[in-house]
Amino acid sequence: MCIRDSTKAAVMEAATKAAKEAILGGASSEEVLLAAQNAIKDVLQTYKPTASTVESGLSQVLQLRVEFEARGDEAGEKFTAELEINDYPPSSRQKVTSRDFLNMISDLTNCNLSVRGSYFEPGKKIPLGQRKMYLHIEGDSKFNVGSAYRDARRLLDETAMSASYAQATGKYTCLLYTSDAADDLLCVDLGGRRI
């Protein structure tokens, strides 16, 4: 069990005070121990977590972790960002998680990028302690982290749009390009007819 320093200090103070009062009152060693234990329980009740279920408690812990990481490590001046990629099409996830892309962005922005979490189908309940797939970005400046985030997001959006366009129009796109169209750039020549 992890206890904060302020809570620990309050527990120690209450236990010491209760034990001292029991000793001054002439209590036996078992009674002194019992008084200290009861004082500890009373103090811990005031610091009792507010979560009513395991799920809400776990979500509170995960939220605290995210907030802590967002503040950055003051000693090392690290900044982080997270980009959820779970709900993008498979082709988009594959491109943004490829080793080539991650290395390229890392070289350009001097950030560390890693894929974390697990893939879950849309609408499926996420098990306790798990997170949807996301891209974790860590760097030494907000600018670099933001740049890496924008580049990854741009690739995700572009590939998702092209995937949805290909799905809506068919697998292949055909562009008619003739020399007349190249000359005046306003119309296309289809066998003698101008359109």
C-alpha positions as CSV (number, residue, x, y, z in Angstrom):
1,M,0.0,0.0,0.0
2,C,1.4,3.4,-1.0
3,I,0.8,6.2,1.4
4,R,1.6,9.8,0.7
5,D,4.1,11.6,2.9
6,S,1.5,13.9,4.3
7,T,-0.8,11.0,5.1
8,K,2.1,9.1,6.6
9,A,3.0,12.0,8.8
10,A,-0.6,12.3,10.0
11,V,-0.7,8.5,10.8
12,M,2.5,8.6,12.7
13,E,1.4,11.7,14.7
14,A,-2.0,10.2,15.6
15,A,-0.5,6.8,16.5
16,T,2.2,8.4,18.7
17,K,-0.3,10.6,20.5
18,A,-2.7,7.7,21.1
19,A,0.1,5.5,22.4
20,K,1.4,8.3,24.7
21,E,-2.0,8.9,26.2
22,A,-2.5,5.2,26.8
23,I,0.9,4.9,28.5
24,L,0.1,8.0,30.7
25,G,-3.2,6.4,31.5
26,G,-1.5,3.2,32.8
27,A,-2.6,0.9,30.0
28,S,-1.0,-2.4,29.3
29,S,1.3,-2.9,26.2
30,E,-1.6,-4.7,24.4
31,E,-3.9,-1.7,25.1
32,V,-1.3,0.8,24.0
33,L,-0.9,-1.2,20.7
34,L,-4.7,-1.3,20.3
35,A,-5.0,2.4,20.9
36,A,-2.3,3.2,18.3
37,Q,-4.0,0.8,15.7
38,N,-7.4,2.5,16.3
39,A,-5.8,5.9,15.8
40,I,-4.2,4.8,12.6
41,K,-7.6,3.4,11.3
42,D,-9.3,6.7,12.2
43,V,-6.7,8.8,10.3
44,L,-6.9,6.5,7.3
45,Q,-10.7,6.7,7.2
46,T,-10.4,10.5,6.7
47,Y,-8.0,9.8,3.7
48,K,-10.2,7.1,2.3
49,P,-10.4,7.1,-1.6
50,T,-13.6,8.4,-3.1
51,A,-14.0,5.6,-5.6
52,S,-17.1,3.6,-5.2
53,T,-16.2,0.8,-7.6
54,V,-13.0,-0.8,-8.9
55,E,-13.6,0.6,-12.3
56,S,-14.0,4.1,-11.2
57,G,-11.0,3.8,-8.9
58,L,-8.9,2.4,-11.7
59,S,-10.0,5.2,-14.0
60,Q,-9.1,7.8,-11.3
61,V,-5.6,6.2,-11.1
62,L,-5.1,6.2,-14.8
63,Q,-6.3,9.8,-15.0
64,L,-3.8,10.8,-12.3
65,R,-1.0,9.0,-14.2
66,V,-1.9,10.8,-17.4
67,E,-1.9,14.2,-15.6
68,F,1.4,13.4,-13.9
69,E,3.1,12.5,-17.2
70,A,1.6,15.6,-18.8
71,R,3.3,17.8,-16.3
72,G,6.6,16.3,-17.3
73,D,9.6,15.3,-15.3
74,E,10.9,18.6,-13.9
75,A,14.4,17.3,-13.4
76,G,14.8,16.1,-17.0
77,E,12.3,18.5,-18.6
78,K,10.5,15.8,-20.6
79,F,7.3,16.6,-22.4
80,T,4.8,14.0,-23.6
81,A,1.7,13.7,-25.8
82,E,-0.6,10.8,-26.6
83,L,-2.4,10.3,-29.9
84,E,-5.1,7.6,-29.9
85,I,-4.9,5.6,-33.1
86,N,-7.2,2.6,-32.2
87,D,-10.2,3.9,-34.1
88,Y,-8.4,4.7,-37.4
89,P,-8.6,2.3,-40.3
90,P,-6.1,-0.5,-40.4
91,S,-4.1,1.0,-43.2
92,S,-3.6,4.2,-41.2
93,R,-2.6,2.4,-38.1
94,Q,-0.2,0.3,-40.0
95,K,1.5,3.3,-41.7
96,V,1.8,5.4,-38.5
97,T,3.2,2.4,-36.5
98,S,5.7,1.3,-39.1
99,R,9.3,1.4,-38.0
100,D,10.3,3.6,-41.0
101,F,7.7,6.3,-40.0
102,L,8.6,6.2,-36.3
103,N,12.3,6.5,-37.0
104,M,11.8,9.3,-39.5
105,I,9.7,11.4,-37.1
106,S,12.2,10.6,-34.3
107,D,15.1,11.8,-36.4
108,L,13.2,15.0,-37.5
109,T,11.8,16.0,-34.1
110,N,14.3,14.4,-31.7
111,C,11.4,12.7,-29.9
112,N,10.9,9.2,-28.8
113,L,7.7,7.6,-30.3
114,S,6.3,4.3,-29.1
115,V,3.1,2.4,-29.7
116,R,1.2,1.5,-26.5
117,G,-2.0,0.0,-25.5
118,S,-3.9,-2.7,-27.3
119,Y,-6.3,-2.7,-30.3
120,F,-9.9,-3.0,-29.5
121,E,-12.7,-3.2,-32.0
122,P,-15.0,-0.2,-32.0
123,G,-17.9,-0.6,-29.5
124,K,-16.1,-3.4,-27.6
125,K,-15.8,-2.9,-23.8
126,I,-12.2,-2.3,-22.7
127,P,-11.0,-4.6,-19.9
128,L,-9.9,-3.1,-16.6
129,G,-6.3,-1.8,-16.6
130,Q,-6.1,-1.8,-20.4
131,R,-6.1,1.2,-22.8
132,K,-6.9,1.6,-26.5
133,M,-4.0,1.6,-28.9
134,Y,-2.2,5.0,-28.9
135,L,1.1,6.6,-29.9
136,H,3.2,7.9,-27.0
137,I,5.4,10.8,-27.9
138,E,8.1,12.0,-25.5
139,G,10.6,14.8,-26.1
140,D,12.7,17.6,-24.5
141,S,10.6,20.5,-25.7
142,K,6.9,21.2,-26.2
143,F,7.6,22.4,-29.8
144,N,9.3,19.1,-30.8
145,V,6.5,17.0,-29.2
146,G,3.9,19.1,-30.9
147,S,5.6,18.8,-34.2
148,A,5.8,15.0,-33.9
149,Y,2.1,14.9,-32.9
150,R,1.1,17.0,-35.9
151,D,3.1,14.9,-38.3
152,A,1.6,11.7,-37.0
153,R,-1.9,13.1,-37.0
154,R,-1.5,14.4,-40.5
155,L,-0.4,11.0,-41.8
156,L,-3.3,9.3,-40.0
157,D,-5.9,11.8,-41.4
158,E,-4.5,11.6,-44.9
159,T,-4.4,7.8,-45.1
160,A,-7.9,7.6,-43.4
161,M,-9.3,9.9,-46.0
162,S,-7.7,8.1,-48.9
163,A,-9.0,4.8,-47.5
164,S,-12.5,6.1,-47.1
165,Y,-12.4,7.7,-50.7
166,A,-11.2,4.4,-52.2
167,Q,-13.9,2.5,-50.3
168,A,-16.6,4.9,-51.5
169,T,-15.5,5.1,-55.2
170,G,-13.9,1.7,-55.8
171,K,-10.4,0.4,-55.5
172,Y,-8.9,2.3,-58.5
173,T,-9.2,5.9,-59.6
174,C,-8.8,6.8,-63.3
175,L,-7.7,10.2,-64.5
176,L,-8.1,11.1,-68.2
177,Y,-5.3,13.3,-69.3
178,T,-4.7,14.3,-73.0
179,S,-2.4,16.7,-74.7
180,D,-5.3,19.1,-75.5
181,A,-6.2,19.2,-71.9
182,A,-2.6,19.8,-71.0
183,D,-2.5,22.7,-73.4
184,D,-5.5,24.8,-72.2
185,L,-5.9,23.2,-68.8
186,L,-9.6,23.9,-68.9
187,C,-11.2,21.0,-70.7
188,V,-10.6,17.4,-71.7
189,D,-10.7,16.1,-75.3
190,L,-12.7,12.9,-75.6
191,G,-12.4,11.8,-79.2
192,G,-13.1,15.1,-80.9
193,R,-15.6,16.4,-78.3
194,R,-14.6,19.0,-75.8
195,I,-15.9,18.7,-72.3
